[in-house]
Amino acid sequence: MKIIIIENELYLAQSIASKLSEHGFETEVFSSIKEAMQSKGDVYLLSTNLPGQNITLLIKEFNDKIIILMVNYINNDTVGEPLRLGAKDYIVKPFMIEELLRKIDHYKEYQELKKNTRLYQEYMQNLLQEIETDFDTDKLTIPIVIQTNYQRLVDKIVFEYVQKKDMLLTFVPLTSENWREKIIQSGTNTLLYITELQALKKSDREQLFELLKNYDFIMCSTAELDCDFETIILNTENKLYDQNEILTIDDYVKFIVNSFQYKFPDTELSKKLGISRKSLWEKRKKYGLFKKK
């Protein structure tokens, strides 16, 4: 991690740089905003006491980085307005290096969490984008049990619901040994998404239903069940996705060709299916599965 220090008091800047270097950080010191605008760092320690210089230029340019203000005193000009523009935090001079390190570690962890969250959201959207459903999430009442023949269908509904409601989600697969602890430790402002209900024994189900009386949840089951919670049935008519349906060989080939024809060339796709390229062409013609140009 590289830390850029923008401070016109050279002795102070060098002292901070030296202490940060002792803790394994790469540092670079600038005495002016103009020079620092060409820098490339992960953390920016920005002095607000730079006479005649506009610190907002740097804040706007690097607002995706960790910007920590170094201030002599706190007011709207030194702290309030810079934080509004995108600076992450401030520290009052003089300060202990340990205090600065705690702030750096905190915001480094925060940025990594944001990055991971964005990655998982993009992954889930990509994973579920081909699932078609006309279910209106505005009509969904919580808590609820959804009985389905295809869990991905419920996955999509749950993720659309929490995004629309701007809610936190806790995933609780009941095949996990610590499912009780995950429920108990979840926050009151969190929606529980509980899956694999069919995997629980009857005695465990009774414990689960009793535990859930004080929680908001959406529960998914691919098997019929009897409980006191509101239950709806949401199935797909496409037997390709029906978890209780065994596909014919023709249906399986249709599904694979339709799903992967844009990911693999025909030579490789036919090889993975264990058929000749000519046979693949014949099946395309039979089922009308030609690629769209």
N, C-alpha and C positions, 0 to 999 in steps of 0.2 A: 504494500500500500504506500502510495506516494502522497506526501503532505506538502501543500504549497502555503508558504507563510508570507502574507502581505503586511509589512510593518515598516514604517519609516524610522523607527528608533532601532538602529542597526545592532546595538549591543543586546537589546531585548530579543530581537529576532534571532540572532546567532545563539543566544542562551537557550531559547525554546528549541531551536533546530538541534542543538547539541544533545539536549535531554531526550528529545524524541528519537534521535539516532541511537542512543544508548538502549532504547526499547525496541530496536529493530526496524524503525521506519526510515524510508528514504525521504529526504526533505529538499526543498528548494526555496530560496528566499528572494522576495522582490520588494522594492521600496515604493513602487508606484503601480497604480491600477493598469496603466497603459501597457507596461511590461508584462504584468501578470495575465493579461488577456490572451497572450499567445501560449500560455502554459498548459500542461496536461497533467492533472493530478486527480486524486480520489477524494481528498479532503482539503478544504480551503480555510485557513485560519486568517480571518480578515479583520484588521484593525479598523475601527470606525473613526479613529483620530488621524485622518490623512488630509490636512488642510489643502483646500483648493482642488480636491479630487472627488469624483463622483463614484461612490461605492456601488450604486444601484446598477451601473453598467456591468460590473463583474457578477453581481447576484443574478441578474437576468440571464447572463451568458452561461453561467454554470449552475442553474437552479436544479439540475438533475444530480448534482454532486452534494457532498456533505459540507455545508458552509457554516462555520462556527465563528460568530462575531467576538472580537476581543475589544471590550469597552472599558472606558475609564469611569463612566457613570451611566445610569439607566434613564432614558427618556424616550419619547416617540421617535426622535431622529436617529438615535443610536441603536435602539432595539425594536420598537414597535413597528415602524415602517419597513426596515430590512426583513423582519420576520414575515411580514405580510407579503413581501415580494418573493420570498422563497428561501431565505436563510433558515437553517434548521434550529439553531440554538445560539446562546451567548455565554460568555464567561467574563467576569469582572477582573480587571488587572488591579493589583498583582494577584496571581493565582498559583496554586500548587500544581505541578505537572501531573500528579495522580488524579486530580479533579478533571483535567483536560483529557487524560487517557480514558477515564470512565465515560465521558461524553462521546469520544471517538468510537469506543467499543459499542456503546449503546446504539449509535446511529448506523454503524457498520452492520450490526445484527438486524436493525430495522430495515435497511435497504435490501439485505439478503432475503428477508422474509417477504418483502414486497415483490422481489424478483421471482421467488419461488411461487408465490400466490398467483402472479400473473402467468407463469408457466403452466401451472396446474389448470387454471381457468381456460387458457388457450387449448390445452390438451383435451379437456373435457368437452369443450365446444366442438372441436374437430372430431372427437370420438362419437358424439351424439348428433352431429349435424344431419346425418342421413336418416335418422329415426323420424318418421312422420307421425304426428299426432294432432288432432284438432281439439284436444282437451283444453277447456278454458280454466286457467289457473286462478282467475279471479273468483271462481265459484268454489274453490277448494276451502274447506273448513278444517281447522286444526283443533284437536288431534284427529287422525284418521288412519284407517288401515286400508291399503289398496291390494286387492287380490288380482293377480295377473298371470298370464302365461309367458310373459317376456319382461324381465326385470329392467332391461335397458329403457323400455317405454316409461317406466316409473322414474328411472334415473333422470331422464330428460325433463319430466314434469317437475321433479323436485328442484333441479338446478334452475329452471326457468322461474319457479316460484320464489326461491331465495334471492335471486337477482332482482326480480321485480319488487320484492318487499324489502330489499337491502338488509337481509338477515344473515347472522352467522349460522353455519351448519356444522353439526358434529355427526360424523359417520360412525354408525355402530353396527358392524356385521356380527350377527349372533353366533357365528362360527368361531369368533375370537374368545379366548379364555377369559379375558378381562372385560367382557361387555358390561357387567354390573358396575365396575369401577368407572368406566367411561360415561355411563349414564349419570351416576352419582356426582362425578366431578365436573359435569357440563354446567355452563353458566345458565342463569335464568333467562337470559336474552338469546339463547341458542336454540335453534330447531334441531331436534334429533331426527336423523334419517336411519331407520332401523331395517336391516335386511336379513335374509336367510332365516326367517321365522320358522319355516318348515323343518329346519335342522334341530330345533329344540325338543327335548322330551316334554311330556305333558306337565310334569311337576315343575320344570323350569319355566314353562310358559305361564303357569299360574303365578309364579314369583315375579316374572317380567310384567305381567298385566297389573299386578298390585303395585309394583315399583313405579310404573308409568303414570299413575293417577295424578301426579303433580307436575307433569312435564308436557310440553308441546312437542308433538312428533308426527312424522309420517312413517308408517310401517309398511313394508312390502313383503308379500308372501306369494309364492308360486303354487301353494297348495290351499285347499279349502280349510277354513278354520271357523271356530265359533268363539266370539268374545263380546264383551259389552260395549266396546268402542264402535263408533260409526264405521261401517265398512262399505266400500264400493268395489265393483268388479270392472276391471279395465283390461281387456284382451286385445290382441292383434289378430286379425283374420288371416294374416299371411303366415302360412304354416312353416315358412323358412325360419321364422323367429320363434315359433312355438316350442318352448322347452320340453313339452310333453309329447312332441310329434317326432317320429322317425321319418326322415326324408327318403324318398326314392332316389335311386342313383341319378336319374334324369333331373330331378329337382335339385339335387346337390350340385351337379355340373352347371345347371342354369344359375344357381346362386353364386358359385365360385367365378364363373365367367363374368357375370354381371358386376360382381364386387371388385374384381382384380384386373379387368381387361385394360384399364388405363394405367395400371401400375407395372405390368409386365408385358413384354412383346409376346406375340403369339407363339413363337418358338419355345420360350421359357414357360409360358402358361400351359401349353399342351404337355410339356415335359413334366410339370408339377402334377398335372391331372393323370399322367400315365397313359396318354393317348397320343396318336399321331397328329401332326398339324393339319392333315387332310380331314381327319375325324373331327377336329375342333372346328374347322371351317364348315363341315356338314351340320354340326350341332348349332352353330351360329345361324345358319340358313334355316334350320328347322324351327328354332325358337325366336328368330328375329332379333338376335342380340348383336347386331353389327355396331361397330364403333361409330360415334358421331364425330364428324370432322369439324 
